[in-house]
Amino acid sequence: MAITGLEVKQLFSERDDRVLFSDLCFQLNAGQLLQIAGPNGSGKTSLLRILAGLSSRYEGDVLWQGKSLQRQRHDYLQQLLYIGHGAGIKAVLSPLENLRWSCALRGLADSDALIMAALDKVGLGGFEEQPCFSLSAGQQRRANLARLFCIPASLWILDEPFTAIDQRGVAEIEKWLSDFVSDGGAILLTTHHSLNFSQDFKVINLGAAANV
Ligand SMILES: Nc1ncnc2c1ncn2[C@@H]1O[C@H](COP(=O)(O)OP(=O)(O)OP(=O)(O)O)[C@@H](O)[C@H]1O
């Protein structure tokens, strides 16, 4: 089958002489979700940072649509939306200003209408212009997640997207993930939460090296 997304071949990474993963192989195609599971410290974030092009602490190959990431870094990053487990927002800026910044980095101009709709969708209608430091942890997380609806991408890499999100919000996010996959997007995520996802999805447990 043609690779329409990510392919990871014989990936190896270590930290302080401790092997995080070795001979890790998997594919993630368009229209699929892959969960990276494993206990604290097993290397989930390290793996996601490698796949987001933020870390070169690895050996092995990472391919996007059949070609090496290094040979098409710019094109790959244009297709990728990475949301790390940190706050991902500037606390002194409002959600609107943070998202304007994210959109500008992707070359999107005149994005206010899109941003306002995204903030409304994530439940931040009425909070658009409040500084983020005055928002709750869950609201700050929602401001970061609003990028899902502003930044065009075919691959989402999400590190603990449910952190600080209330129960209803978790169900909403699961629906957003499902919609994205149904529309042909690909998702790689970590979560300690038991994922309630309407389609089939794959899980790789870094605690027990696995090839999928
Ligand atoms: N900046 C760093 N400097 C040194 N060691 C690091 C650094 N970042 C991560 N590590 C080490 O790499 C290992 C894997 O960390 P990583 O954050 O990838 O784990 P994780 O599976 O995402 O954990 P968690 O479930 O707690 O988020 C840990 O042992 C950690 O101590």
The ligand as an SDF file (V2000), in Angstrom:
LIG
                    3D

 31 33  0  0  0  0  0  0  0  0999 V2000
   15.6700   17.8190   28.2440 N   0  0  0  0  0  0  0  0  0  0  0  0
   15.9980   16.6330   28.7650 C   0  0  0  0  0  0  0  0  0  0  0  0
   17.2110   16.4340   29.3100 N   0  0  0  0  0  0  0  0  0  0  0  0
   17.5540   15.2230   29.8150 C   0  0  0  0  0  0  0  0  0  0  0  0
   16.7530   14.1550   29.8170 N   0  0  0  0  0  0  0  0  0  0  0  0
   15.5280   14.3000   29.2880 C   0  0  0  0  0  0  0  0  0  0  0  0
   15.0730   15.5360   28.7430 C   0  0  0  0  0  0  0  0  0  0  0  0
   13.8260   15.3780   28.2750 N   0  0  0  0  0  0  0  0  0  0  0  0
   13.5070   14.1010   28.5520 C   0  0  0  0  0  0  0  0  0  0  0  0
   14.5170   13.4670   29.1450 N   0  0  0  0  0  0  0  0  0  0  0  0
   14.5220   12.0770   29.5970 C   0  0  0  0  0  0  0  0  0  0  0  0
   14.0580   11.2460   28.5580 O   0  0  0  0  0  0  0  0  0  0  0  0
   13.2190   10.2270   29.1000 C   0  0  0  0  0  0  0  0  0  0  0  0
   11.9140   10.2190   28.3060 C   0  0  0  0  0  0  0  0  0  0  0  0
   11.2160   11.4420   28.5510 O   0  0  0  0  0  0  0  0  0  0  0  0
    9.8670   11.7700   27.7970 P   0  0  0  0  0  0  0  0  0  0  0  0
    9.4700   13.1500   28.1990 O   0  0  0  0  0  0  0  0  0  0  0  0
   10.0410   11.4760   26.3530 O   0  0  0  0  0  0  0  0  0  0  0  0
    8.8790   10.6760   28.4420 O   0  0  0  0  0  0  0  0  0  0  0  0
    7.3000   10.5220   28.3420 P   0  0  0  0  0  0  0  0  0  0  0  0
    7.0270    9.1040   27.9850 O   0  0  0  0  0  0  0  0  0  0  0  0
    6.7370   11.5590   27.4370 O   0  0  0  0  0  0  0  0  0  0  0  0
    6.8540   10.7860   29.8330 O   0  0  0  0  0  0  0  0  0  0  0  0
    5.5060   11.4020   30.4750 P   0  0  0  0  0  0  0  0  0  0  0  0
    4.4480   10.3370   30.3810 O   0  0  0  0  0  0  0  0  0  0  0  0
    5.9150   11.6460   31.8860 O   0  0  0  0  0  0  0  0  0  0  0  0
    5.1660   12.6630   29.7450 O   0  0  0  0  0  0  0  0  0  0  0  0
   13.0300   10.5170   30.5770 C   0  0  0  0  0  0  0  0  0  0  0  0
   13.8190    9.6070   31.2920 O   0  0  0  0  0  0  0  0  0  0  0  0
   13.5470   11.9150   30.7520 C   0  0  0  0  0  0  0  0  0  0  0  0
   14.2310   12.0450   31.9700 O   0  0  0  0  0  0  0  0  0  0  0  0
  1  2  1  0
  2  3  1  0
  2  7  2  0
  3  4  2  0
  4  5  1  0
  5  6  2  0
  6  7  1  0
  6 10  1  0
  7  8  1  0
  8  9  2  0
  9 10  1  0
 10 11  1  0
 11 12  1  0
 11 30  1  0
 12 13  1  0
 13 14  1  0
 13 28  1  0
 14 15  1  0
 15 16  1  0
 16 17  2  0
 16 18  1  0
 16 19  1  0
 19 20  1  0
 20 21  2  0
 20 22  1  0
 20 23  1  0
 23 24  1  0
 24 25  2  0
 24 26  1  0
 24 27  1  0
 28 29  1  0
 28 30  1  0
 30 31  1  0
M  END
$$$$
